[in-house]
Amino acid sequence: MRPFASFWVRYRAPSWRRIPQPLDSPHATAPGPDPLRVLLIGYGVAMGYGVLTHDLSLAGHIARQLSSETGRGVQIDILTDPDMTAQGALRLVERVRLSDFDALVLAIGLNEAHRLSSLRAWRKKLTALLDYVDRKKPKGFVTILISVPPMQAITAFPEVLSQLANRHALALNEASHAVAALHCGVVYAPISRTIEERSDRSTPRHRNSYWTRHTYSHWANMIVSAVHQRSVTFPSRVPRVAPGTTGSVEVDASAPASPDADVT
């Protein structure tokens, strides 16, 4: 079935490009002090299918909910590609200066699920990606690996292929969880089907149904909850001030840093 699955993904690609998606710049923000810088990379849930602005997409909801959780501002940069795979994500991360960010959110695996890609290859390529991030990340950096979502498909798939892709997504997620557990600073965030989904019940089953702002809010809540459960403390970018002084001062790099500070 793997060749047929790959053919179908290529055949249906033009219809996916017609699905509503954000038209604004690939950024999302939530106001607040000492803003966290977050990089969101991926496909599928990262694309914002079904909404017309990133403020209503997964990125916008993560920004607001993470800001509410931490009491800090959040700035999210979004890099997406309809052909994104684990290997493609690695090539993209290699061109990014990770020291500019506090966290990386990875929304990958959907293409591998659709194409029924090898589990062995998935584990190998995901490990290579997380190993690279481990080598290049700054102190206190957090990587959040989002699970492949349930395939209430955003566009029509043959029933047999849809069922196979769903089962394969579950297997990919099990592998992802195991690989993430072997890497320090990686939070695995499982997401599940939402209660509210927009779908025109009067149309045939094969017609498109899109993720909505309610979907993205639900998923963002699960992602931020996974971060909270791991008791993640993001380092501050605000320079520390020596006692009895006003304004920012340089801190001796040899002095021990507090757990919630990242002094460079």
C-alpha positions in Angstrom: 0.0 0.0 0.0 3.0 2.4 0.5 3.4 3.2 -3.3 -0.4 3.8 -3.6 -0.4 6.0 -0.5 2.5 8.1 -1.8 0.7 8.5 -5.2 -2.6 9.5 -3.5 -0.8 12.2 -1.4 0.7 13.7 -4.6 -2.6 13.4 -6.4 -4.5 15.2 -3.7 -1.9 17.9 -3.0 -3.6 20.6 -5.2 -6.9 20.2 -3.3 -5.1 20.8 0.0 -3.7 24.0 -1.3 -7.2 25.3 -1.8 -8.1 24.7 1.9 -8.5 28.0 3.8 -5.3 28.9 5.7 -3.8 32.0 7.2 -3.1 34.9 4.9 -1.1 37.0 7.3 2.6 36.9 8.1 3.9 33.7 9.8 4.1 35.0 13.3 1.9 35.0 16.5 2.4 37.1 19.6 1.0 37.5 23.1 2.0 40.8 24.9 3.9 40.6 28.2 7.2 41.2 29.8 10.4 39.3 29.0 8.9 37.6 26.0 9.6 34.0 25.2 10.9 33.4 21.7 9.4 30.2 20.2 10.0 28.6 16.8 7.2 26.5 15.3 8.2 24.1 12.5 6.1 21.6 10.7 3.1 20.8 8.5 -0.5 19.9 9.1 -1.5 21.4 12.5 1.3 24.1 12.1 -0.2 25.3 8.8 -3.4 26.7 10.3 -5.7 24.9 7.9 -9.3 26.1 8.4 -8.6 29.6 9.7 -7.5 32.8 7.9 -5.1 34.3 10.5 -2.3 32.9 12.6 -4.0 34.6 15.6 -6.6 31.9 15.4 -4.3 29.1 14.4 -2.3 26.7 16.7 0.5 29.3 17.0 -1.8 32.1 18.2 -3.5 29.9 20.8 -0.1 28.5 22.0 1.2 32.1 22.3 -1.8 33.2 24.5 -2.0 30.1 26.6 1.7 29.9 27.2 1.7 33.6 28.1 -1.1 33.0 30.6 0.8 30.0 32.1 4.2 31.8 32.4 3.1 35.4 32.9 5.5 36.4 30.1 5.0 37.6 26.6 5.4 35.1 23.8 6.6 35.6 20.2 6.3 32.7 17.8 7.9 32.4 14.4 6.3 29.9 12.1 8.1 27.9 9.4 6.0 25.4 7.4 6.2 23.3 4.3 3.4 21.1 2.8 6.2 18.5 2.1 7.7 18.6 5.6 9.1 15.4 7.0 11.5 14.7 9.9 14.4 14.9 7.5 13.1 18.2 6.0 12.7 19.6 9.5 16.4 18.8 10.2 17.5 20.6 7.0 15.4 23.6 8.1 16.7 23.7 11.7 20.2 23.5 10.4 19.6 26.9 8.8 18.3 28.5 12.0 20.2 30.0 14.8 18.7 28.2 17.8 20.4 30.6 20.2 17.8 33.2 19.2 15.0 31.1 20.7 13.8 29.6 24.0 11.8 26.8 22.6 11.2 24.7 19.4 7.8 23.3 18.6 7.8 20.4 16.1 4.6 19.5 14.3 5.9 16.7 12.1 4.9 13.1 11.1 1.7 13.8 9.2 3.3 13.3 5.8 5.0 10.1 7.1 1.6 8.9 8.3 -0.1 9.6 5.0 2.6 7.9 3.1 2.9 4.9 5.5 6.6 5.6 5.8 8.9 3.1 7.5 8.8 3.2 11.3 12.5 2.4 11.4 13.3 5.3 9.1 11.1 7.6 11.2 12.9 6.7 14.4 16.3 7.2 12.7 15.4 10.6 11.2 13.7 11.9 14.3 16.6 10.8 16.5 19.0 12.7 14.1 16.8 15.8 14.3 16.7 15.8 18.1 20.4 14.9 18.4 21.2 18.0 16.3 19.0 20.2 18.4 20.7 18.8 21.5 24.1 19.9 20.2 23.0 23.4 19.1 20.4 24.5 21.7 21.2 27.2 24.3 20.9 26.6 28.0 17.4 26.1 29.2 16.0 25.5 25.7 12.9 23.3 25.4 11.8 21.2 22.4 8.1 20.3 22.2 7.3 17.4 20.0 3.6 17.3 19.0 2.0 14.0 18.2 0.4 13.3 14.8 -3.2 14.3 15.2 -6.2 11.9 14.7 -7.0 11.9 11.0 -10.4 13.3 10.8 -8.9 14.1 7.4 -8.9 17.7 6.3 -9.5 16.4 2.8 -10.8 13.3 1.3 -8.9 10.0 1.6 -10.1 6.6 0.5 -11.6 4.8 3.5 -9.1 2.0 3.4 -6.1 4.4 3.2 -7.6 6.6 5.9 -7.8 3.7 8.3 -4.3 2.5 7.5 -2.9 6.1 7.9 -4.7 6.4 11.3 -3.1 3.1 12.5 0.2 4.2 11.2 -0.1 7.6 13.0 -0.6 5.7 16.3 2.6 3.7 15.6 4.5 6.8 14.7 3.4 8.5 17.9 4.5 5.5 20.0 7.9 5.7 18.4 8.1 9.5 18.9 7.3 9.1 22.6 10.1 6.6 23.0 12.6 8.7 21.1 11.7 11.9 23.0 12.1 10.1 26.3 15.8 9.5 25.4 16.5 13.2 24.9 16.9 15.7 27.8 14.8 18.8 27.4 12.2 17.3 25.0 8.5 17.4 25.9 6.3 15.0 24.1 2.8 16.5 23.7 0.0 14.2 22.6 -3.1 15.8 21.0 -6.5 14.2 20.5 -9.7 14.8 18.6 -11.6 17.8 19.7 -15.2 17.8 20.8 -16.1 20.7 18.5 -15.3 20.3 14.9 -16.7 22.2 12.0 -18.2 19.8 9.4 -21.3 20.2 7.2 -23.3 17.2 8.2 -25.7 17.7 5.3 -22.9 17.0 2.7 -21.6 13.6 1.8 -18.8 12.1 4.0 -16.2 12.7 1.4 -16.5 16.4 1.5 -13.9 18.5 3.3 -14.1 19.3 7.0 -11.6 21.7 8.4 -9.9 22.2 11.7 -11.3 25.3 13.5 -10.2 27.9 16.1 -11.8 25.6 18.7 -9.7 22.7 17.4 -6.5 24.8 17.7 -7.4 26.1 21.2 -8.0 22.5 22.4 -4.7 21.3 21.0 -2.8 24.3 22.4 -4.2 23.6 25.8 -3.0 20.0 25.6 0.5 21.2 24.5 0.9 23.8 27.2 -0.5 21.3 29.8 2.2 18.9 28.7 4.9 21.6 29.3 3.4 22.4 32.7 3.3 18.8 33.8 7.1 18.6 33.1 7.6 21.7 35.4 9.5 23.4 32.6 11.1 26.7 33.7 12.1 28.9 30.7 15.3 31.0 31.2 14.9 34.8 31.4 16.4 37.0 28.8 16.2 40.1 31.1 19.7 41.0 32.4 20.0 40.5 36.2 20.4 43.6 38.3 23.0 43.6 41.1 21.5 44.4 44.6 21.4 48.1 45.5 21.7 49.3 41.9 19.3 50.6 39.3 19.3 49.5 35.7 21.0 46.6 34.0 24.6 45.6 34.9 26.9 43.0 33.4 27.0 39.8 35.4 30.2 37.8 35.8 29.9 34.8 33.5 31.9 32.7 36.0 29.3 33.3 38.7 26.7 30.5 39.2 23.5 31.3 37.5 20.1 31.0 39.1 17.9 28.1 37.7 15.6 30.5 35.9 18.2 32.7 34.4 20.3 32.3 31.2 23.3 34.6 31.3 25.5 34.9 28.3 
